[in-house]
Amino acid sequence: MRVMIAEDDALLREGLVLLLNTAGIDVAAAFDNADDFLAAVVADRPDAVVVDIRLPPTFTDDGLRAAVRARELHPGLPVLVLSAYVEDSYAAELLGDGAGGVGYLLKERVGKVDRFLDSLRRVADGGTAMDPEVISQLLVRRKADDPLAALTAREREVLALMAEGHSNATIAERLVVTEGAVHKHIRNIFAKLGLAADDVGHRRVLAVLAYLNA
């Protein structure tokens, strides 16, 4: 896997380079600002990118804007966004094209090396990897007219784990149920969201998108 990084914190940036190289992942380049990062990605598409949301020059959402633009120029480019805070509007915007291959993690998760690498690989493979804290806060912020109100508590648990990017087998293990039960829950979720009864690939991404944008 060939990755590019955009992170303005020098210590974290070099730490990411070392971590990925040690894991056998080639870091093609690492940048401290959004403009240089975007120019490099446009000129030489990597297999995936890891991007901080708040980058120079404005330190607002430059990293996110660069990532969204990169995906416009390179459709389907896998993007793993890092943030120091939960900013769920960014998570929804990143998933806006419904194409998959996106992730949103808090920076503190980088310290859990195995999980971080697993998230990056899932994103590179076209899946999703949403931070559990983002999912948790989204649940708290639901309105009374939530279109997902018809989901049962268990179905919401399954959808949250789908949003994190887990497979049916992993969801079954986490919830201590059979894969058949997970499959049934996912079919019910899709039915309630008005999606085709298919629990693989793009339909999972659409379900997650509905979950984040509700």
C-alpha positions in Angstrom: 0.0 0.0 0.0 1.3 3.5 -0.9 0.1 6.3 1.3 0.4 10.1 1.5 0.0 12.0 4.8 -1.0 15.6 5.6 -0.5 16.5 9.3 0.9 19.9 10.6 2.0 18.5 14.0 5.6 17.5 13.2 5.8 14.9 16.0 2.5 13.2 15.0 3.5 13.4 11.3 6.8 11.7 11.8 5.2 9.2 14.2 2.7 8.3 11.5 5.5 7.8 8.9 7.4 5.6 11.3 4.4 3.6 12.3 3.3 2.9 8.7 6.7 2.1 7.4 7.2 -0.3 10.3 3.9 -2.0 9.3 5.2 -2.4 5.7 3.2 0.5 4.3 5.0 2.8 1.9 4.7 6.5 2.8 5.2 8.2 -0.5 5.2 11.7 1.1 4.2 13.6 4.2 3.1 17.3 4.2 2.4 19.9 6.8 -0.1 21.9 4.8 -3.2 21.3 2.6 -2.0 23.0 -0.6 1.2 20.9 -1.0 -0.7 17.8 -0.1 -3.4 18.3 -2.7 -0.9 19.1 -5.4 1.0 15.9 -4.7 -2.1 13.7 -4.6 -3.4 15.2 -7.9 0.0 14.7 -9.6 0.6 11.1 -8.3 -2.4 9.3 -6.9 -1.6 7.1 -3.9 -3.5 4.1 -2.7 -4.8 6.0 0.3 -4.3 9.3 2.2 -4.3 10.1 5.9 -5.3 13.8 6.5 -5.7 16.1 9.5 -8.9 18.2 9.2 -7.3 21.5 10.5 -4.3 22.4 8.4 -2.5 25.5 7.2 -3.1 28.0 5.8 -6.4 28.8 7.8 -6.3 26.0 10.3 -10.1 25.5 9.9 -11.1 22.7 7.5 -8.4 23.0 4.9 -7.5 19.3 5.2 -11.1 18.2 4.7 -11.5 20.5 1.7 -8.3 19.1 0.2 -9.5 15.5 0.8 -12.9 16.2 -0.8 -11.3 17.9 -3.8 -8.8 15.0 -4.1 -11.8 12.5 -4.3 -13.4 14.7 -6.9 -10.3 14.5 -9.1 -9.6 10.9 -8.2 -13.0 9.3 -7.7 -13.0 6.7 -4.9 -9.6 7.8 -3.5 -9.5 6.2 0.0 -9.4 8.9 2.7 -8.8 8.5 6.4 -9.4 11.8 8.2 -7.9 12.5 11.6 -9.2 15.1 14.1 -8.6 16.1 17.6 -12.3 16.6 18.2 -15.6 15.1 17.2 -17.0 17.2 14.4 -19.8 15.1 13.0 -20.6 17.5 10.1 -17.3 16.6 8.6 -18.0 12.9 8.8 -21.3 13.4 6.9 -19.6 15.6 4.3 -16.9 13.1 3.7 -19.4 10.3 3.1 -21.5 12.6 0.9 -20.6 10.9 -2.4 -21.7 7.5 -1.0 -18.7 5.8 -2.6 -17.1 4.3 0.5 -13.3 4.2 1.1 -13.6 6.8 3.9 -12.7 7.0 7.6 -12.9 9.5 10.5 -10.9 8.8 13.6 -9.9 10.8 16.6 -6.1 11.4 16.8 -6.0 9.6 20.1 -6.8 6.3 18.3 -3.4 6.4 16.5 -1.9 5.2 19.8 -3.9 1.9 19.4 -1.7 0.8 16.6 -3.4 -2.4 15.6 -6.8 -0.8 15.4 -5.5 2.2 13.6 -3.8 0.0 11.0 -6.9 -2.1 10.6 -9.0 1.1 10.0 -6.6 2.3 7.4 -6.6 -1.0 5.6 -10.4 -1.2 5.6 -10.6 2.3 4.2 -8.0 1.4 1.5 -10.2 -1.6 0.6 -13.2 0.6 0.0 -14.8 0.3 3.4 -15.6 2.7 6.2 -14.0 3.3 9.6 -15.9 5.8 11.7 -14.7 6.6 15.2 -16.9 5.1 18.0 -17.0 8.4 19.7 -18.4 10.1 16.6 -21.1 7.4 16.4 -21.9 7.8 20.1 -22.3 11.6 19.9 -24.5 11.3 16.8 -26.8 9.0 18.8 -27.1 11.6 21.6 -27.9 14.4 19.1 -30.8 12.6 17.4 -34.1 14.6 17.1 -37.6 13.5 18.0 -38.4 13.2 14.3 -35.4 11.0 13.6 -36.1 9.0 10.5 -34.3 6.1 12.1 -36.6 6.0 15.1 -38.2 2.9 13.8 -35.0 0.9 14.4 -34.8 -1.2 17.5 -32.0 -0.8 20.0 -30.2 -3.8 18.6 -30.6 -2.6 15.1 -29.1 0.7 16.1 -26.2 -1.2 17.7 -25.6 -3.1 14.4 -25.8 0.1 12.3 -23.3 1.8 14.6 -20.9 -1.1 14.2 -21.5 -1.0 10.4 -20.7 2.7 10.5 -17.4 1.9 12.2 -16.7 -0.3 9.2 -17.0 -3.8 10.7 -17.9 -7.0 8.8 -20.8 -9.2 9.7 -18.5 -11.6 11.4 -16.9 -8.9 13.6 -20.3 -7.5 14.5 -21.5 -10.9 15.5 -18.5 -11.4 17.7 -18.9 -7.9 19.3 -22.6 -8.5 20.1 -22.2 -12.2 21.0 -24.7 -13.3 18.4 -24.6 -15.5 15.3 -23.8 -14.1 11.8 -27.2 -15.2 10.8 -28.8 -12.9 13.4 -26.6 -10.0 12.2 -27.7 -10.7 8.6 -31.3 -10.5 9.7 -30.8 -7.3 11.6 -29.1 -5.7 8.6 -31.9 -6.8 6.3 -34.4 -5.2 8.7 -32.3 -2.0 8.8 -32.3 -1.7 5.0 -36.0 -2.3 4.8 -36.7 0.5 7.3 -34.3 2.8 5.4 -35.9 2.0 2.1 -32.8 0.3 0.7 -32.5 -2.9 -1.3 -32.2 -6.0 0.8 -28.5 -6.5 0.2 -26.1 -6.4 3.1 -22.8 -6.1 1.2 -20.8 -3.4 -0.6 -22.4 -0.1 -1.6 -25.7 -0.7 0.3 -23.8 -0.7 3.6 -22.3 2.7 2.7 -25.7 4.1 1.8 -27.0 2.8 5.2 -24.2 4.5 7.0 -24.8 7.7 5.0 -28.4 7.7 6.1 -27.3 7.1 9.7 -24.9 10.1 9.7 -27.2 12.5 7.8 -30.4 11.7 9.7 
